[in-house]
Amino acid sequence: MRRVVLTAVAVGGMAMLSACGSHNNNPAVVVSPATMNVQQGSTQQFTATVINSNNPAVNWLVNGIIGGNASVGTVNSTGLYTAPFVTPNPPTATVTAVSQANTNVFGSAIVTITMVLFDNSSLKGNYIFSLSGIDLNGFTFYAVGALTADANGNITGGEEDLNDVSTGYFRANPVTGSYSVGADGRGTMTLNSSIGSFIYAFAMRALGNAGLNEIDNNVINATGDLEHQAGGVTTPSGNFAFGFTGLGSSCGAFDSIGIFSLGSGNVGGSQDLNCSGTITQSQSLSGTYGVIDSLGRGTGVFSASTGTADFVYYVVSASRYRFLCPDAATFFLGSADLQTQASFASTDFNGNYVVTTSANTHAGISYTLIQLNASNGNISTGFYDVNDTGTVGRASLTGAYNLAPNGRLSGSFTVTASALPFSMYLVSPAQAYYLDQRSNAVGGGNTYAQTSAVTSNADWAGSYATKQFGYFIANHVALPGNSTSVSGQISADGNGTLAGTLDLNDPTNVFTGQRLQGTYSVGQVAPGRTIVAITTPAEGTRNYVAYIVDQSRVLLLETDSNLTSGGDAIRQF
C-alpha cells in the first residue's frame, strides 16, 4: 500500500491561512466542501483549487493513503470520494489534495461517515413483484404483479396475476395495501385483493429493490422479489435471454432457458428444455405478444416443437421483465433480460464465475453452488458444492464448453469422473441463465461473473439483505410441509463477524425479529469460497458454504444434514 507522508504540516497550514490575506503570494490548496456527512457506501464530490501556482494538478488521499482503501473510503483522481460500507471507528476520514508541484502544499476536508437509515420513504414509486411458493394444500403456485408505494406506508394501487396448481388462475386482480420500513431496511407489507389478504416480511436491497418472504397463515411458504420499476416503461423489444421453472401435466417438473426475440408484436428465438430428464436443445420459438397497460402488464403466447404456452408479463425496465404462465395445465415463473450484445465471441466467457442452481433429483431437492475458471472453451479449475436432500458433497471440477454467436453456451463439467452436462444463455459476459441437462435431475439457475481477487474476509463487508428458501429433511425426504424461508438484514464487518436480524417462516411457526450472531471465513479451496455459521434463538446454528461473487452479492448454500436450502445476500446500498 502506497502512503504519502505529509511533512511540514505547519508550512502547509500556514500556506492555506496566508492565502486568505491580500498581500501573500504563497501557494495553497483549498478543498471544498470543507466538511461533509456521507452515508455508508455513498459518494461525495470534492474539488481542489490550487492558489498561486501555475500547476493546478493534485493527488488525492484518504487518511494519508493515495486513493484510500476499503476501510476509510476511496477517492479517485477527480476527487470523488466513496465512503466505506462499514463505518470506521472513529467514524471520520480526512480527504486531502496534495499539490503535484509541491507536496508540502495541501488542503483537506473532514468526512463523517454516517449509517444508512431506511424508513417508509425508502419504498416509493412503482414496483414489479414476483413470488414462488407452496399453498396450504402442498401445491406449487406462482404470482407476478405490479404495485405502487406512496412513500408514506400505503400501497395505493396495483394488480396481480396468480396461478395455483390446486386452485387455478386468478387474472389481474386489483391490489391495495400498506407497509412499514424499519431503520435496518427490514419491513412488513400487507397486500389485499379479491384473492385474500397476504403479509410479507421484506428486506431492502440496493436500487430500491427488496426480497420478499410470506409470513401469514395463507400459505406454507413463499419467497420472491420486489423490483423497482423504471419510469416510462414501454412494450419490450430486442433479444432477451430468459429462464423459467415450473411443472405441467404433460411434463412433470421442467426448467428452460433460451432467447426471446421480440419485435412488432412477434416472438421468435431459441429454447433449451429439461422436461423431467428429457433434454431438448436449441428448439425454435414462435409466437405473438401484446402491448402493455399503464402498470406494465402485457400478454402473449409462444410455441415450440414441445408445445404451446400462454404468458403474462410485467415490465421492470427496458432491459428486464418478469412473466408467468396462466394456463390450466402448465405452471411456470420466469424472468428475461435484454442481451447487451448483438453477438458473442469465445472471449466473452472468460475468467471466474459462480453458478447457483436448484434441482428436483431422485433423492428429492438439491441446491448447488459451482465456482469455475473459464478460458477459450476450457474450464481448467473449479469447485462443486451440493446439498441433495441432506447429503452434502464437495469436489473439484474441470470442464469444456462452446459459445455460439447468439449467446448459447453448451458444455459439461467433470466431477469425480462423472459428467454434468449443462447449457447457458448469456445476458452479458458477466451474467447468464443456467440449465442442468442431466437426465436424472431437473434444474436451473443463474451464473455471475466473479471478482477475481476474492481472497480474504475483507471482501465481505457492509450491510446486506438476505433471502433463502429450502426444506427441513425428515427421514431423508423433503416434503412441501417442511419448507422454510428466511429474509432479513445481515451486517458483515470485514473481519469474520456477522450480525443482524432475520424473519423466519418455519414448519412450526413464524419467528420475526430474530437477532443473529454469526461468523464467516474466506478460505483457499476456491476463489471466494467461504464457511459461514449463523445462530438465532429460534433455530440455533445453521451452517453454510458461501461464495462471494463481488462486493454486492454473496451466494449461500446450506450444509446441514437436516436442512437443504439456497439463497443469497445482496448489498442494501
NORGICOR-V900446 format. One record per backbone hydrogen bond with DSSP energy under -1.0 kcal/mol. NH is the residue of the N-H (numbers start at 1). CO is the residue of the C=O. E is the energy in kcal/mol with one decimal. If there is no record, write none. Layout:
# NORGICOR-V900446
nh->NH co->CO e->E
nh->NH co->CO e->E
This chain:
# NORGICOR-V900446
nh->4 co->64 e->-2.0
nh->7 co->5 e->-1.6
nh->12 co->8 e->-2.4
nh->13 co->9 e->-3.1
nh->14 co->10 e->-2.8
nh->15 co->11 e->-2.4
nh->16 co->12 e->-1.9
nh->17 co->13 e->-2.3
nh->18 co->14 e->-3.0
nh->19 co->15 e->-1.2
nh->20 co->17 e->-1.5
nh->21 co->18 e->-1.7
nh->28 co->51 e->-1.6
nh->30 co->49 e->-2.4
nh->32 co->47 e->-2.5
nh->36 co->110 e->-1.7
nh->38 co->112 e->-2.5
nh->40 co->114 e->-2.1
nh->41 co->84 e->-1.1
nh->42 co->39 e->-2.4
nh->44 co->81 e->-2.4
nh->46 co->79 e->-2.2
nh->47 co->32 e->-2.6
nh->49 co->30 e->-2.6
nh->51 co->28 e->-3.3
nh->59 co->98 e->-2.4
nh->61 co->96 e->-2.6
nh->62 co->65 e->-2.2
nh->63 co->94 e->-2.8
nh->65 co->62 e->-2.0
nh->67 co->60 e->-1.8
nh->68 co->65 e->-1.7
nh->69 co->73 e->-1.7
nh->73 co->69 e->-2.0
nh->74 co->82 e->-2.1
nh->75 co->67 e->-1.8
nh->76 co->80 e->-1.7
nh->79 co->76 e->-1.7
nh->81 co->44 e->-3.0
nh->82 co->74 e->-3.1
nh->83 co->42 e->-2.8
nh->92 co->90 e->-1.2
nh->93 co->111 e->-2.3
nh->95 co->109 e->-2.5
nh->96 co->61 e->-2.5
nh->97 co->107 e->-2.7
nh->98 co->59 e->-2.8
nh->99 co->105 e->-2.8
nh->100 co->57 e->-2.2
nh->105 co->102 e->-2.2
nh->107 co->97 e->-2.1
nh->109 co->95 e->-2.3
nh->110 co->34 e->-2.4
nh->111 co->93 e->-3.3
nh->112 co->36 e->-2.4
nh->113 co->91 e->-2.6
nh->114 co->38 e->-2.0
nh->118 co->183 e->-2.1
nh->122 co->119 e->-2.4
nh->123 co->120 e->-1.4
nh->125 co->149 e->-2.9
nh->127 co->147 e->-2.8
nh->128 co->227 e->-2.9
nh->129 co->145 e->-2.1
nh->130 co->225 e->-2.0
nh->131 co->143 e->-2.7
nh->132 co->223 e->-2.4
nh->133 co->141 e->-2.4
nh->134 co->221 e->-3.1
nh->135 co->139 e->-3.2
nh->138 co->135 e->-2.2
nh->141 co->133 e->-2.1
nh->142 co->163 e->-2.2
nh->143 co->131 e->-2.3
nh->144 co->161 e->-2.4
nh->145 co->129 e->-2.4
nh->146 co->159 e->-2.8
nh->147 co->127 e->-2.2
nh->148 co->157 e->-2.2
nh->149 co->125 e->-2.9
nh->150 co->154 e->-2.0
nh->151 co->123 e->-1.0
nh->155 co->177 e->-2.4
nh->156 co->148 e->-1.8
nh->159 co->146 e->-1.9
nh->160 co->173 e->-1.6
nh->161 co->144 e->-3.1
nh->162 co->170 e->-2.2
nh->163 co->142 e->-2.7
nh->164 co->168 e->-2.3
nh->165 co->140 e->-2.5
nh->168 co->164 e->-2.7
nh->170 co->162 e->-3.3
nh->173 co->160 e->-2.7
nh->175 co->158 e->-1.9
nh->176 co->192 e->-1.9
nh->177 co->155 e->-1.6
nh->178 co->190 e->-1.8
nh->179 co->153 e->-2.1
nh->180 co->188 e->-2.2
nh->182 co->186 e->-3.4
nh->185 co->182 e->-1.8
nh->187 co->202 e->-2.5
nh->188 co->180 e->-1.8
nh->189 co->200 e->-2.5
nh->190 co->178 e->-2.8
nh->191 co->198 e->-2.6
nh->192 co->176 e->-3.3
nh->193 co->196 e->-2.1
nh->198 co->191 e->-2.5
nh->200 co->189 e->-2.9
nh->201 co->213 e->-3.2
nh->202 co->187 e->-2.5
nh->203 co->211 e->-1.4
nh->204 co->185 e->-2.5
nh->205 co->209 e->-3.8
nh->206 co->571 e->-2.3
nh->209 co->206 e->-1.4
nh->210 co->226 e->-2.4
nh->211 co->203 e->-1.8
nh->212 co->224 e->-2.7
nh->213 co->201 e->-2.2
nh->214 co->222 e->-2.5
nh->215 co->199 e->-2.3
nh->220 co->134 e->-2.3
nh->221 co->134 e->-1.5
nh->223 co->132 e->-2.0
nh->224 co->212 e->-1.8
nh->225 co->130 e->-1.7
nh->226 co->210 e->-3.0
nh->227 co->128 e->-3.2
nh->229 co->126 e->-3.0
nh->230 co->316 e->-2.7
nh->238 co->262 e->-2.8
nh->240 co->260 e->-3.0
nh->241 co->337 e->-2.4
nh->242 co->258 e->-2.4
nh->243 co->335 e->-1.9
nh->244 co->256 e->-2.5
nh->245 co->333 e->-1.8
nh->246 co->254 e->-2.4
nh->247 co->331 e->-2.2
nh->248 co->252 e->-1.6
nh->249 co->329 e->-2.1
nh->252 co->248 e->-3.0
nh->254 co->246 e->-2.4
nh->255 co->274 e->-1.6
nh->256 co->244 e->-2.5
nh->257 co->272 e->-1.8
nh->258 co->242 e->-1.7
nh->259 co->270 e->-2.9
nh->260 co->240 e->-2.8
nh->261 co->268 e->-2.5
nh->262 co->238 e->-3.0
nh->263 co->266 e->-1.6
nh->266 co->263 e->-2.1
nh->267 co->287 e->-2.8
nh->268 co->261 e->-2.0
nh->270 co->259 e->-1.4
nh->271 co->283 e->-1.9
nh->272 co->257 e->-3.2
nh->273 co->280 e->-2.9
nh->274 co->255 e->-2.8
nh->275 co->278 e->-2.8
nh->276 co->253 e->-1.6
nh->278 co->275 e->-1.8
nh->280 co->273 e->-2.8
nh->283 co->271 e->-2.5
nh->285 co->269 e->-1.9
nh->286 co->303 e->-1.7
nh->287 co->267 e->-1.4
nh->288 co->301 e->-1.7
nh->289 co->265 e->-1.9
nh->290 co->299 e->-3.2
nh->293 co->297 e->-2.1
nh->296 co->293 e->-1.6
nh->298 co->313 e->-2.7
nh->300 co->311 e->-2.2
nh->301 co->288 e->-2.7
nh->302 co->309 e->-2.5
nh->303 co->286 e->-3.2
nh->304 co->307 e->-2.3
nh->307 co->304 e->-1.6
nh->309 co->302 e->-2.6
nh->311 co->300 e->-2.7
nh->312 co->324 e->-2.7
nh->313 co->298 e->-2.9
nh->314 co->322 e->-2.8
nh->315 co->296 e->-2.2
nh->316 co->320 e->-2.0
nh->317 co->320 e->-2.1
nh->320 co->317 e->-1.3
nh->321 co->336 e->-2.0
nh->322 co->314 e->-2.4
nh->323 co->334 e->-2.2
nh->324 co->312 e->-2.1
nh->325 co->332 e->-1.9
nh->331 co->247 e->-2.6
nh->333 co->245 e->-1.9
nh->334 co->323 e->-2.9
nh->335 co->243 e->-1.9
nh->336 co->321 e->-2.4
nh->337 co->241 e->-2.9
nh->338 co->319 e->-2.4
nh->339 co->239 e->-3.1
nh->340 co->427 e->-2.6
nh->344 co->405 e->-1.6
nh->348 co->345 e->-2.2
nh->349 co->346 e->-1.1
nh->351 co->374 e->-3.2
nh->353 co->372 e->-2.5
nh->354 co->448 e->-2.5
nh->355 co->370 e->-3.1
nh->356 co->446 e->-2.6
nh->357 co->368 e->-2.3
nh->358 co->444 e->-1.7
nh->359 co->366 e->-2.3
nh->360 co->442 e->-2.7
nh->361 co->364 e->-2.2
nh->366 co->359 e->-2.6
nh->367 co->387 e->-1.7
nh->368 co->357 e->-3.0
nh->369 co->385 e->-2.5
nh->370 co->355 e->-2.4
nh->371 co->383 e->-2.7
nh->372 co->353 e->-2.4
nh->373 co->381 e->-2.2
nh->374 co->351 e->-3.0
nh->375 co->378 e->-2.2
nh->378 co->375 e->-1.9
nh->379 co->399 e->-2.8
nh->383 co->371 e->-2.7
nh->384 co->395 e->-2.9
nh->385 co->369 e->-2.7
nh->386 co->393 e->-2.4
nh->387 co->367 e->-2.3
nh->388 co->391 e->-2.7
nh->389 co->365 e->-2.2
nh->391 co->388 e->-1.6
nh->393 co->386 e->-2.7
nh->395 co->384 e->-1.8
nh->397 co->382 e->-1.7
nh->398 co->414 e->-1.4
nh->399 co->379 e->-1.7
nh->400 co->412 e->-1.6
nh->401 co->377 e->-2.1
nh->402 co->410 e->-2.5
nh->404 co->408 e->-3.0
nh->407 co->404 e->-2.1
nh->409 co->424 e->-3.4
nh->410 co->402 e->-2.3
nh->411 co->422 e->-2.4
nh->412 co->400 e->-2.1
nh->413 co->420 e->-2.2
nh->414 co->398 e->-3.0
nh->415 co->418 e->-2.8
nh->418 co->415 e->-2.0
nh->420 co->413 e->-2.9
nh->422 co->411 e->-2.6
nh->423 co->435 e->-1.7
nh->424 co->409 e->-2.9
nh->425 co->433 e->-1.7
nh->426 co->407 e->-2.3
nh->427 co->431 e->-2.3
nh->428 co->431 e->-1.9
nh->431 co->428 e->-1.3
nh->432 co->447 e->-1.9
nh->433 co->425 e->-2.3
nh->434 co->445 e->-2.4
nh->435 co->423 e->-2.6
nh->436 co->443 e->-2.2
nh->437 co->421 e->-2.3
nh->442 co->360 e->-2.2
nh->444 co->358 e->-1.5
nh->445 co->434 e->-2.2
nh->446 co->356 e->-2.1
nh->447 co->432 e->-2.7
nh->448 co->354 e->-2.5
nh->449 co->430 e->-2.5
nh->450 co->352 e->-3.0
nh->451 co->549 e->-3.0
nh->459 co->456 e->-1.9
nh->460 co->457 e->-1.8
nh->462 co->492 e->-3.0
nh->464 co->490 e->-3.2
nh->465 co->570 e->-3.3
nh->466 co->488 e->-2.6
nh->467 co->568 e->-1.6
nh->468 co->486 e->-2.3
nh->469 co->566 e->-2.2
nh->470 co->484 e->-2.3
nh->471 co->564 e->-2.8
nh->472 co->482 e->-2.9
nh->473 co->562 e->-2.4
nh->474 co->477 e->-2.3
nh->482 co->479 e->-1.9
nh->483 co->480 e->-1.6
nh->484 co->470 e->-2.7
nh->485 co->505 e->-1.8
nh->486 co->468 e->-2.3
nh->487 co->503 e->-2.0
nh->488 co->466 e->-1.3
nh->489 co->501 e->-2.5
nh->490 co->464 e->-3.0
nh->491 co->499 e->-3.7
nh->492 co->462 e->-2.8
nh->493 co->497 e->-2.0
nh->498 co->518 e->-2.6
nh->499 co->491 e->-1.8
nh->501 co->489 e->-1.8
nh->502 co->514 e->-2.9
nh->503 co->487 e->-3.4
nh->504 co->511 e->-3.6
nh->505 co->485 e->-2.5
nh->506 co->509 e->-2.5
nh->511 co->504 e->-2.7
nh->514 co->502 e->-3.0
nh->516 co->500 e->-2.5
nh->517 co->535 e->-1.9
nh->518 co->498 e->-1.9
nh->519 co->533 e->-2.0
nh->520 co->496 e->-1.7
nh->521 co->531 e->-1.8
nh->523 co->529 e->-2.5
nh->528 co->454 e->-1.3
nh->529 co->526 e->-2.3
nh->530 co->546 e->-3.3
nh->531 co->521 e->-2.4
nh->532 co->544 e->-2.4
nh->533 co->519 e->-2.2
nh->534 co->542 e->-2.6
nh->535 co->517 e->-3.1
nh->536 co->540 e->-2.1
nh->540 co->536 e->-2.3
nh->542 co->534 e->-3.0
nh->544 co->532 e->-2.9
nh->545 co->557 e->-2.5
nh->546 co->530 e->-3.1
nh->547 co->555 e->-2.1
nh->548 co->528 e->-1.8
nh->549 co->553 e->-1.9
nh->550 co->553 e->-1.5
nh->554 co->569 e->-2.1
nh->555 co->547 e->-2.6
nh->556 co->567 e->-2.7
nh->557 co->545 e->-1.8
nh->558 co->565 e->-2.2
nh->559 co->543 e->-2.6
nh->564 co->471 e->-2.5
nh->566 co->469 e->-2.0
nh->567 co->556 e->-1.9
nh->568 co->467 e->-1.9
nh->569 co->554 e->-2.4
nh->570 co->465 e->-2.9
nh->571 co->552 e->-2.3
nh->572 co->463 e->-2.7
